[in-house]
Amino acid sequence: MKIMILLEPFHTDALDLKNRVVMAPMTRTRADNPELAATDLIAEYYGQRATAGLIITEGTHVSRMARGAIRVPGIYTDQQIDGWRKSTDAVHAQGGKIFAQIWHEGRLSLREVLDGHLPLAPSAINPGTKVFAPEGVFMDTPTPRAMTVEEIRQTIRDFAQAAQNATRAGFDGVEIHAANGYLFHQFFMKCSNTRTDAYGGSIANRSRFLFDVLEAIREKTDLKRVGIRLSPLLDHIQGIVKDEETDRLFTDIMGRLNEYPLAYIHLSGVTGDHSDDPLKQVLDSARYYRNIYNGTLMINGGFMRDTANQALREGIADLVSFGNLYISNPDLVERFRLNAPLNKSDRDTFYSIGPEGYTDYPFYKS
């Protein structure tokens, strides 16, 4: 029987993967130490899942002011770099590949997380949502402080340094988290960016932050080691509301990214669509951007084994990432190979502490 294309190797100048199954980035809040460093438990978690063609870690904060979600490991101190090296060693020991998703949450944060400071954002516009606070409750976001030009420049340097730090930690590359309502997305959208300087107004100006970060990273590392996550479908989630220029903005961004030798573009499947068939919207969007972007395209959004394989066979994408399935199935690739039953995940432990619901999901026994 012919091997499923989902389980076939994938090779480009930038990627050398043993299959096309990617573990999507997922916040899991297990860095329960004052240093916010990745731990032995986190290394065990990623090592368990190293049969994936590629693992993309949970978002890792590029600076103290980038923080939002609690107990998330950072990548801006020597201790954090050392902590992440445990995870990269664990994955590489199993023959796997791992990218770090580098992250700034922008206005989706709290004073309680940021040492009493207001969150930074393109403009002082409250997203009107709630954020999980250190006390274990959800709290309303405050109105953020609009970033000065120098703070924007510092944040650009922070991302470039994070990419360099990821190399020191042994990562095979980084994914820039420019999706899901976080800082890059806040620059992109009119609902969150009312600046009148070089980082606001026109589509080119609102996307400038992304391209400035790419240029800064280029000075620190090979762009073949860099992926970017975008969510052009996101609407009415985390304070983001689409407008009449949104589709044109992402079309422009995807076209311009052809000029960069990136590892991949990763389209997030979070849509805000509550229809009976959100997967159709994800696939239709991927088809559209496939005709614009010439490089490696990864898609995400509620895929199962057969729907992912069909998308690859139709040429809609090159790689498919899986989130929820990877929480509860560390051996997801083998389960796909055997068409074996899948473990169900426990949502109550998604953002808790310790091994329960994290490293204790069983492997399949035939």
C-alpha positions in Angstrom: 0.0 0.0 0.0 1.3 3.5 -0.9 2.6 5.5 2.1 0.4 8.5 2.8 1.9 11.7 1.6 1.4 13.1 5.1 4.0 10.6 6.3 6.5 11.1 3.5 9.7 13.1 3.9 9.8 16.7 2.9 13.0 18.4 1.7 13.8 21.9 0.6 16.9 24.1 0.9 15.6 25.2 4.3 14.0 22.1 5.7 14.9 18.4 5.9 12.0 16.7 7.6 11.2 13.0 8.0 7.5 13.5 7.5 5.0 16.4 6.9 3.4 16.2 10.3 4.1 19.3 12.3 3.4 19.9 16.0 1.8 23.3 16.2 2.8 25.9 18.9 0.7 25.7 22.0 1.0 27.6 25.2 1.1 25.0 28.1 2.3 27.2 31.1 4.7 24.7 32.7 7.6 27.1 33.4 6.8 27.3 37.1 10.0 28.9 38.2 11.0 32.5 39.0 13.4 32.6 36.0 10.7 31.5 33.5 13.1 29.0 32.1 12.1 25.8 30.3 12.4 22.8 32.7 13.3 19.1 32.6 9.5 18.4 32.4 9.2 20.7 29.3 12.1 18.8 27.7 10.4 15.5 28.4 7.2 16.8 26.8 8.9 17.8 23.6 11.1 14.8 23.5 8.1 12.5 23.7 6.8 14.2 20.5 10.0 14.1 18.5 8.7 11.8 15.8 7.0 14.8 14.3 8.6 16.1 11.1 9.0 19.4 12.9 8.1 20.6 16.4 7.3 24.3 16.9 7.4 25.2 20.5 4.9 27.2 22.5 5.5 30.9 22.1 8.6 32.0 24.0 8.8 35.7 25.1 11.5 37.8 23.6 11.8 40.2 26.5 10.3 41.0 29.9 7.9 43.5 28.3 6.8 40.9 25.8 5.1 38.8 28.4 1.4 38.2 28.8 0.5 34.6 29.5 1.8 33.3 32.8 4.4 30.6 33.4 5.6 30.8 29.8 9.4 30.2 29.2 11.3 33.1 27.8 14.3 33.3 25.6 16.0 36.5 26.7 18.3 35.4 29.5 21.2 33.0 29.8 19.2 30.8 32.2 16.3 30.6 29.7 18.7 29.7 26.9 20.2 27.0 29.0 16.7 25.8 29.9 15.6 25.5 26.3 18.8 23.6 25.4 17.4 20.7 27.5 14.4 20.6 25.1 16.5 20.8 21.9 18.8 18.1 23.1 15.9 15.9 24.0 14.3 16.3 20.5 17.6 15.9 18.6 18.5 12.8 20.6 15.3 11.2 19.0 16.2 12.4 15.5 13.7 15.3 15.5 13.7 18.9 14.4 12.5 21.8 16.6 11.8 25.5 16.0 11.2 28.1 18.7 8.2 30.3 18.2 9.3 33.8 19.3 6.6 36.0 20.7 5.5 39.4 22.0 2.0 39.6 23.3 1.6 43.4 23.0 -1.6 44.7 24.5 -2.8 41.2 25.5 -1.2 41.5 28.9 -1.6 42.9 32.4 0.3 45.2 34.8 0.4 42.2 37.2 2.5 40.3 34.6 4.7 43.3 33.6 6.1 44.4 36.9 3.5 47.1 37.2 4.0 48.5 33.8 1.2 49.0 31.2 1.4 46.7 28.2 3.0 48.1 25.0 1.1 48.3 21.8 1.0 50.2 18.5 -1.7 52.5 19.9 -3.4 53.0 23.2 -6.5 51.0 22.3 -7.9 48.5 24.8 -8.6 45.1 23.1 -11.5 44.7 25.5 -10.8 41.1 26.5 -9.5 39.1 29.5 -6.1 37.7 30.3 -5.2 34.8 32.6 -3.6 36.5 35.7 -1.0 35.2 38.1 -3.8 34.8 40.7 -5.3 32.1 38.5 -8.3 34.2 37.5 -9.1 36.0 34.2 -8.7 39.8 34.5 -9.8 42.6 32.1 -7.0 44.0 30.0 -6.0 47.6 30.7 -5.6 50.2 28.0 -2.1 49.8 26.8 0.6 52.4 26.2 1.4 53.4 22.7 5.0 52.4 21.9 7.5 55.2 21.1 9.6 54.8 18.0 12.5 53.9 20.2 10.5 51.2 21.9 9.6 49.8 18.5 13.2 49.8 17.5 14.2 48.1 20.8 11.5 45.4 20.2 12.9 44.8 16.7 16.3 44.3 18.3 14.7 42.0 20.9 13.4 39.7 18.1 16.7 39.6 16.4 18.4 38.8 19.7 15.8 36.1 20.4 16.6 34.5 17.0 20.3 34.5 17.9 19.5 33.1 21.4 17.5 30.3 19.8 20.6 29.3 17.8 22.6 29.2 21.0 19.9 27.1 22.6 20.2 24.5 19.8 17.0 25.2 17.9 16.9 24.4 14.2 15.2 27.7 13.6 12.5 30.1 14.8 8.9 31.0 13.9 7.9 34.6 14.2 4.5 34.7 15.9 2.8 37.4 13.7 -0.7 35.9 14.2 -3.7 35.6 16.6 -4.0 39.1 17.7 -0.5 39.6 19.2 1.9 42.4 18.6 2.6 42.0 14.9 -1.1 41.5 14.2 -1.9 44.6 16.3 0.4 46.6 14.0 -1.4 45.1 10.9 -4.9 46.0 11.8 -6.8 49.4 11.8 -8.7 48.4 14.9 -5.5 48.3 16.9 -3.2 50.7 15.0 -4.1 54.4 14.6 -0.5 55.6 14.4 0.3 58.5 12.0 4.1 57.8 11.8 6.0 55.3 9.6 4.3 52.4 11.4 0.7 53.4 10.9 -1.8 54.5 8.2 -1.0 52.7 4.9 -0.8 49.0 4.4 2.9 49.3 3.8 3.4 51.2 7.1 1.2 48.8 9.1 3.3 45.9 7.9 6.6 47.7 8.3 7.3 46.3 11.7 7.3 42.7 10.4 9.7 43.5 7.6 11.9 45.5 9.9 12.1 42.5 12.2 13.0 40.3 9.3 15.8 42.6 8.2 17.2 42.7 11.8 17.0 38.9 12.1 18.8 38.6 8.7 21.8 40.3 10.3 21.9 37.6 13.1 20.9 34.4 11.4 20.1 32.8 8.0 16.5 33.5 7.0 16.3 29.9 5.9 16.0 29.2 9.6 13.0 31.5 10.0 9.3 30.8 9.5 6.4 33.2 10.0 2.9 32.5 11.4 0.0 34.6 10.1 -3.7 34.5 10.7 -5.5 36.3 7.8 -8.8 34.8 8.8 -8.9 35.9 12.4 -11.9 38.0 13.2 -13.6 39.1 16.4 -11.0 37.3 18.5 -8.6 38.8 21.0 -9.7 42.3 20.1 -9.0 41.9 16.3 -11.7 42.9 13.9 -11.3 42.6 10.2 -11.8 45.7 8.0 -12.1 46.6 4.3 -8.4 46.5 3.9 -7.5 43.3 5.8 -7.6 40.9 2.8 -5.5 43.3 0.7 -3.0 43.7 3.6 -2.4 40.0 3.9 -2.2 39.6 0.1 0.4 42.3 0.0 2.4 40.8 2.9 2.3 37.3 1.4 3.5 38.7 -2.0 6.3 40.6 -0.4 7.5 37.6 1.6 8.4 35.9 -1.7 11.5 38.2 -1.6 12.8 36.4 1.5 14.3 32.9 1.6 12.2 31.8 4.5 11.7 28.2 5.9 8.0 28.5 5.5 4.8 30.5 6.1 2.4 29.0 8.6 -1.3 29.9 8.3 -3.1 29.7 11.6 -6.5 28.1 11.4 -8.1 30.3 14.0 -10.9 32.1 12.1 -13.7 33.3 14.4 -16.0 31.5 12.0 -18.8 29.6 13.9 -20.3 28.0 10.8 -20.8 24.3 10.4 -17.7 24.0 8.2 -14.8 26.2 9.4 -12.4 23.8 7.7 -13.7 24.8 4.3 -12.8 28.4 5.1 -9.3 27.4 6.1 -8.8 25.4 2.9 -10.3 28.1 0.7 -7.9 30.7 2.3 -4.9 28.3 1.9 -5.8 27.9 -1.8 -5.9 31.6 -2.3 -2.5 32.3 -0.6 -1.0 29.3 -2.3 -1.4 31.2 -5.6 0.4 34.2 -4.1 3.2 32.7 -2.0 5.8 30.7 -3.8 7.6 29.1 -0.9 6.8 26.3 1.6 3.2 26.7 3.0 2.1 25.1 6.2 -1.6 25.1 7.2 -3.4 24.5 10.5 -7.0 24.4 11.6 -8.9 21.3 12.8 -7.3 18.8 10.5 -7.4 15.0 11.1 -5.3 12.4 9.4 -7.3 12.0 6.2 -8.3 15.7 5.7 -4.6 16.7 6.1 -3.5 14.0 3.7 -6.1 15.2 1.1 -5.0 18.8 1.4 -1.4 17.7 0.7 -2.4 15.5 -2.2 -4.4 18.4 -3.7 -1.3 20.6 -3.4 -3.0 23.1 -1.2 -0.1 23.0 1.2 3.3 21.3 1.8 3.0 20.7 5.6 0.1 20.5 8.1 0.4 21.3 11.7 -1.7 19.7 14.5 -2.4 21.3 17.9 -4.9 19.6 20.1 -4.1 16.2 18.7 -0.5 16.6 19.8 -1.4 17.5 23.4 -2.9 14.0 24.0 -1.1 11.9 21.4 2.7 12.2 21.8 3.0 9.4 19.2 0.7 11.0 16.7 2.8 10.1 13.7 2.6 6.4 14.6 -1.1 6.6 15.3 -1.6 8.1 11.9 0.6 5.4 10.3 -1.5 2.7 11.9 -4.8 4.6 11.7 -5.0 3.8 15.4 -7.5 5.4 17.9 -6.6 8.8 19.3 -6.4 9.8 23.0 -8.8 12.6 24.0 -7.3 15.6 25.6 -8.2 17.0 29.0 -8.9 20.8 28.7 -8.8 21.2 32.4 -5.0 20.6 32.4 -4.1 22.6 29.3 -2.7 25.5 31.4 -2.0 23.9 34.7 1.3 22.9 36.4 3.0 19.6 36.5 2.9 16.3 34.4 -0.8 15.7 34.6 -2.3 16.2 31.2 1.1 17.1 29.9 3.6 14.1 29.9 1.3 11.4 31.1 -0.8 10.6 28.0 -0.3 7.0 27.0 1.5 5.8 23.9 -0.3 3.4 21.6 0.1 -0.3 22.2 -0.9 -2.5 19.3 
